[in-house]
């Protein structure tokens, strides 16, 4: 037992000690406190979806006239009005509630139009003296018709003013904007939803009061979060809709992008609800530091007001973006859970409600609002009709009415005489006495009669609605439809039934393993692939080594200069016109998607993004580092280079060139292959590669083709001796012709028609010039059929029939500037790639 000292009246100084029971006192005090927190602070009302502080803010801003078509006012002024008149708590709590209603990342349908810094997911707002606010149009829909007796009003904290017990709420705000709060012994956490979907479900429930949860979920499949993102797994959502409790998994929206020629990244454009980019960056850095996350080189926040959220996660070369993303989901807030706990107040009592119950409570509330509004308007119409009928009686005998008023000693006497003579009610008589004489004109009588007819029609319509439950429900449904037309937006959050299966695994789970879920390979495997260089300078690699059909769709940049069979984690080399070899990492190249036809090299990148060229230098070809390669120069020098290259250097010389000489071709070569030179004066020489002795990288090569003083080598390449599809393509034109004036002539000849000659000879004629032609502009020999294009990759037609070895060409209608193989993967012309 404990004692509490009771304060005696001032005039009595005698102490009075009262014995009380501590248990009873604590129980009573705690229950009072708990009820106050639950009812007056922490839990929203299921009818309008608002806690008392939010309701008081919206009501006071409405009373202050802060409509969307008027200017903003200082937030501090609003906070002061709410605190002084309705909410006797701290200004910080009021401002925090006000800020949340203005944040588009917190509310699916913001209720306050904030001007200034109202915070972000990572930072708080500016002080209320710096920000301004006014209501949004959606907020007016919550407070509309408050003056028509649609809800009950209750006294404020000091009984000086009144405030609405609940707002009319023209839409289901609790489901649309959600809510969260912690009370005593209970809490609420409700997810936002799409306004259009929720209203569609409410209208369905109005039309079908016996609708089931499955029926309503046809309209409301799941939450629609303000920031978008993805929801993975819908079973927890259905549990929440059925029982009021459940959970679901939220994920960021991420795209894999090629950030530059060498870097791939994960670009995050949407995050889970209530997760900010700074929090994600911090967690990623912590996980990388603790070695939980691998494959990430940097995280850059490029978010701005113009483009919205953009978080770029740069990946290290050689790592699988999908596998790294799975790690990010596991170790960072890019994946988060939302626990639904639909606790709200119904008739002043906290209850956990499912989707059907939430919508039913709202529908019942809205029907009550519309019924009370209709009854209020009916009473107003009847009162006005009563006054109009009295005025019409007075106008019929206006002179007598005026005489009665003039002859009366006081107002009460005039009122009594009017009531007695014309059988008027006291209300009618008072109204007549308050009228001005100018209102009793003949024209006013016409207006009054017209108004009387309109009032009678309106009264009949309102009475019809009140007398028909079906018409009343239809009116509520139609008004909800109008709200949806005004404020509904497209769904932002993607709903996924389950997580997609991993496309690749590091290894199968061990036998007897408790987890049957495969583990995705974190690093990209060293799988076979092709590295492709187009004649227009585009560079890329493929995702596999599968040969593709020749009859695939022709795309821009599908004329190939080099195709190297290699593996994803290997190294190859680029050969330049100045005789340099530059080491290139295959992993750094962008990956072309697998297709059923020719690859689209517009998905590649310019080769200068990978290979730094010197002034006056150009890229000739790509070659493997583990095979003997053949080189041909402009002055007719040939060399077979042994694959012995420095390991600690990224570039080196592969041939000692003579002054003013340049490399024109380079390719991997075997002992049985044929080497081909084609000069500008249409001389073709082919001889066995075995006639050229392999040399070290510092050697200068040997004579390959005999070149006249005015001639030079236009093409050098390698052709398989047993390739039946090998062709030679030559394009002739005048050396002095202006671009676009003449397309020249083209000839396609079977390679087998050209006899092999000895090394260092002049070869044979490959093209007889027509009148006006004096040189070859483009030449090529290799695995056919050949493909031609312009310099920007637009396809050009070649002659369909083969020409004679020393014959003339067929005139062209369009200029041909690039030549190469037509087939995607000329396997017959390539050395067997490593790893096969």
C-alpha positions, 0 to 999 in steps of 0.5 A: 500500500502507498499513500498519496497526499491530497491537497486540502482547500486553502482555508483548511490547513489540516493534512488529509492522508488517503490510503490507495492501492498502488496496483489499482492506481497503476492499472487505471492510469496505464489504461487511460494513457493507453487509450489516449495513445491508441485513440488520439495519436497512433492509430488511424481511423478506418473511415478516412485513414487519418490520425487525429493530427493529420485530420486536424492539419487538413481541417485547419488548412481548409478553414484557413482557405489554403486551396490549390488555387491560392498562394502558399503560406509559411508552414510555421503559420499552419503549425501554430494555428493547429497547435493553438486551436486543435492539437495541444502537443509539440510543434515538432510532431505537427510539422513532422506529420505535415511534412509526411503528407507533402512527400511524394516518396511517402504518400502515394497521393500527396495531400499537401503541396509543399514549397521548399525543402520538405526532406528526402529519404535520407535527409530531414526537412528544413525548419517550418519557418523556411518552408511553405504549404497549401492543400492539394486538390486530392486533400480537398476531396477529403474535406469537401462538404464539411459544411453540410452536416456530413459528419459529427463535430466534437469539441476541441481540447478546451471546448472553445471550438469544434472539429470534425470527428472524421473527414468525409473522405471522397476516396479510401485514403487509408488504403491509398496512402497507407499508415504507420504508427506505434501505440501501446501494445499494438502497432499499425503498418499499412502499405500504399495502393493505387487509387484507381484500383482501390476505387474500382474494388470499392465500386464493385463492393457497392454493386455486389455487397457479397463480393469475396476477397478473390473478387476484390483482388481482381481489382487490387492485386497488391500494393502500389508503392510511391517509389515504384520498384518490384514486389516479389512473391504475392502469397504474403499479400494475399494473407494480409488481405485475408487476415490483416497481417502478412508480409511481402518482399520489395526489390529495387528496379535495376537495369544492366547497362554498358557504362563505357567501352570497358565497364558494365554497371547496374543502374538503379532507378527505383528503390524499395519503399522508404529506402534512400540512395545514401542508405544503399550506398553506405550498406554496399560500402560496408558489405564490400569492406567486409568482403561480403560483396564482390565484383563492385568497383564503385557506386555513384549517385547521379540522382537529380530533380530532372531525371529522378533516382539514378544510382550507378553501381560499377562492376569489375571486369569478369563478374556476372552482373546478374550474380552480383545483383543477387548479392546486392539483394542479399546484403543491401537494402535493395531488397527489403521486407514490408510487414503488413499489420492492418490495425485501425480504429473502427467505432473507436476500437482498434481492429485488425482488418482484411481488404474486404473489411477495410473497404466495407468500413469505408463504403459504409462511411461514404454511404452515411456521408452521402445520405447525411449530405442529401438530407441536409440539402433536402432540408435546405431546399424545403426551407427555401421553398417555404420562404418562396411560397410566403413571398409569392403570397405577399406579392399577390397583395403587395399593397395591402402587405405594405399598408399592414406594415406601415400601420403597425406600431411595432414589428411584433404587431406587424408579424402577428397581423401578417400571420393572421391575415395571410395564414403565414408561418412565423418564419415566412412573416419574419422573412417578408418583414426583412425584405427590401421593397425593390425585391417585390417587383413584378420581375421578382415574382417571375423569378420566384415562380421559376425558383419554386418549380426548380426547388420542387423538382430538386426536392423530389429528386433528393427524396427519391434518393433518400427513399431508395438504397439502390439510388443512394449506392449508385450515387456513391459509386458514381462519385467515386468514379469521378474521383478516380477520373481526376486523380488516378495514375498508372501503377508504379510497382511491378508485381512478380509471383515468384523470383525468376530462376537463375540462368547460370549456376556455378555448380549443382548442389551437392547430393544431400544438400539441405538447399536445392537452390542453385548458386549462380556463378559470381564471375563470368566463366571462361566460355568460348566466344568470338571477338568481332571487328567490323570494317567500320571499326565496331568491336564486340564479343559474342555470348557463345561460340555457336555458329549462326545461319548465313540467312539471318537478317542483315544489319548495319555494320555486318561486314567483318574485318576479323573474327577471332575464336577465343574465350571470355577471359582470354587476351588477343592482340590488335595489329596496327598499320605502323606494325604495333601489336596492342594487347586487348582483354576480351572480358572488357568488350561489350557482349552482343546478344545471341540471335538467329542470324547475323549479329547486330554490331551496333551493339558494339563500341568503336575500337578506339575506346579500347585501342589507343592509336598514334597519329597517322596510325590505323587499326588493321586487324585482330589476331590471337596471341597463341598462333602464328600470324601472317603480315603483309605490307603496302610495299609487298613485304610478307612476314610470318611472326612466331607467337613469342611476345613480352608478358609485361607489356601492353604493346610492342612492335611486331615487324621492323617496317621500312620507311613509309611502309605500312601494314595492310593485312594481318591474320592467323595462318597455318602451314597449309594456308594460302597467302594472298596479295592484291595490288591497286593495279589489279595484280593478284599473287597467291602462294603457300604460307610454308614458303615464308620462314617464321621469324621473331617479332623484331625481324623485318620480313621478306619479299612477298609480292613484286610491286611496280614503282607506281603500284602498292598493295591494296589487300593482304589476307589468308585463304584456306587452300581447301576452301571451295567457297573462297572468292576474290572481289575487286572494285575498279574505278578512276583514281581521280573520280570525285566521290559520288560521281561514279560507282565503278565496276565490281567483279567476283571470281572464284579463288580457285581460278588464280594459280599459285605463283612463287613468292616475290613475283608479280602474280597475275592480272585479277581485273581488266579495267574498263574505259575510264578506270585505272585502279582498284579502290577496294579488294578482298579475298576470303571465305565466300560469299562476300558482303559489301557495304558503304563506309557507314555500314549500309549494304551494297549489292555485288554481282551474282555471277562469277567473272573470269579471272582477267575479265572486266567488272560489272558496273555498280549503281552504288559505291562500295567502300567495304568488303568482308565475309558474308557469313557470321562465323566462317568456321572453315576459315579460322583456326580451331579456337582454344578450348574446343 
